[in-house]
């Protein structure tokens, strides 16, 4: 393999979506590499409602991905076609001189009716088995890939710490500010916390910044009065995070959630934010490294958040500075660059 081979990057999501951006595009930018991108229909997702709005675009995309193309290095994120049973991905990976399958979600555990009907577990086995190298973001994904993979590497999702605005003061705002970073598709993880956040507001005056989609969520209507929404964008997320006092990362303890790669916790840590999160999947180790507070299933989020808010500024600073140091050591592109190049480029 040449030092800088031609690379084809494949995803069903457009580049602003999390997985292809975080797991491939950001890595290519860090390494000074370029790729030819194949993003299916170029939509934000391939949910049935999206497909129904763009039928001709979907048909063209499906025809294109099934024709395929020769590749030196092909990096596949998640899947190449939502309609494939694994045969499309298998063909693309086999045709490449080096076929790399990268995944940061437990797609094998997706229990939606269409995924069950299309046997996503069998598709997972075919995709993993077809790759020369499989790159997963955590131990849970590795456990489920191991029976099928020929060459399995664990590389956590990484960030560029310099892209974030590290806090320089941990004194509280007049009204303490809690922040959550996510998307409309993951706001359901916040719903069980609504009552806890309401009690926290009553006790401390704390407000909640939601960095997500711009639209309101009816299932969070009970806390609308204490929520300030900030539409997510690459140009605004760092500032919005830096203005908070404490960050939250709730997850359900399910097979699907255990496959998540703690990416929002990395962003909190790079900002120097004390954090309270569910110790599920990759979150558990990240919380230990970042001196975060873990709230297990059934735990009291109000008490955990109030404890961080009422502790001394010096203690919050110690948490924040540990997070800044640990994210650079354990989750930065610089720390993992040799491993990524070896996995993807074979060098």
Secondary structure, 3 states (H helix, E strand, C coil): CCCCCCEEEECCCCCCCHHHHHHHHHHHHHHCCCCEEECCCCCCCCCHHHHHHCHHHHHHHHHHHHHCCCCCEEEEECCCCCCCCCHHHHHHHHHCCEEEEEECCCHHHCCCHHHHHCCHHHHHHHHHHHCCEEEECCHHHHHHHCCCCCCEEECCCCECHHHCCCCCCCCCCCCCEEEEECCHHHCHHHHCCHHHHHHHHHHHCCEEEEEECCCCCHHHHHHHHHEEEEECCCCCHHHHHHCCCEEEECCCCCCCHHHCCCHHHHHHHHHCCEEEECCCCHHHHHHHHHCCEECCCCCCHHHHHHHHHHCCHHHHHHHHHHHHHHHHHHCEHHHHHHHHHHHHCCC
